[in-house]
Amino acid sequence: MTEELSDSYDVVVLGGGAAGLSGALMLARARRYVLVLDAGAPRNAPAEGVHGLLGREGVPPGELLRRGREEVGRYGGRVVSAEVLAVTREADGFRVTPAAGPTVRARRVLVATGLVDGLPHVPGLRERWGRDVLHCPYCHGWEVRDRALGVLGCGPLSVHQALLLRQWSDDVLFLPHTMPPPSGEEAERLAARGVRVVPGEVTSVEVAEDRLVGVRLGDGTRVGRDALAVAPRMEARAAFLAGLGLKPVEHPSGAGEHLPVDATGRTDVPGVWAAGNVTDLSAQVGGAAAAGAAAAAQINADLVAEETRRAVEAHRASRPAGPGRRG
């Protein structure tokens, strides 16, 4: 962080993705003094386009964020590249400490730092992530429709993922990898939907001419596939909140960790809200943006309530003492 900043803001937004920028835009339009601190590591950076976002279908992720930053700036909001190391409580708000540059004060904080996808340790897998190694069928299913698809078993949602992908292709294989092969009702559901199970640990991803062509099993068998779906373990980027006593907890789905919030986006720490993937593991870009805007409206209402209370107190203190009043 090299540019000069003010010492104090109404709201500091942590994270400059869809949720953070949407929240900042709402707050800036509400005439709040807003700063966005963004570490610059968007989760969807490897993807060619954002899908399912009305009016912006297929827009490259970087272009969407560029437009978002420009819109926030149009209304006076500041967006700065900086990783946040810590957030601590002060008497009248919070102090935010970036990795470089001065600390800044905030009356309220919106956490929108997203999450990290923990992928299985299979050689070649991460290099294809966001391209032909996919996660969300709703984000990328159309792009691999009617192709030979594989689903790597690596978590509690893997069978569900295989059943979902069957909607986009008739040729879906489930590769249990290091998990036990499906049995009972799970095996029955896969068989009923025509999803074949190929047991054996996947030891590498096969690539030719910069495209995935299959996977290699531990016994040397090559299984041809055009794309591979993985259900990663998703973990909230929230270690910097430890000083506030806020720590991610296991998500009810078993798919990872998140920051719990109430229906308005409030965390357990008064004055701190969270929105987007840091709290909702399944939120797509549109949902994350909506959550950021909704949380921002709640933050502004909270600030208005505080300002009104102080104004009432000041008004009462300024009135002259009348008959029968002690003042």
Secondary structure, 3 states (H helix, E strand, C coil): CCCCCCCEEEEEEECCCHHHHHHHHHHHHCCCCEEEEECCCCCCCCCCCCCCCCCCCCCCHHHHHHHHHHHHHHCCCEEEECCEEEEEEECCEEEEEECCCCCEEEEEEEECCCEEEECCCCCCCHHHECCCEECCHHHHCHHHCCCCEEEECCCCCHHHHHHHHCCCCCCEEEECCCCCCCCHHHHHHHHHCCCEECCCCEEEEEEECCEEEEEEECCCCEEECCEEEECCEEEECCHHHHHHCCCCEECCCCCEEECCCCCCCECCCCCEEECHHHCCCCCCHHHHHHHHHHHHHHHHHHHHHHHHHHHHHHHHHHCCCCCCCCC
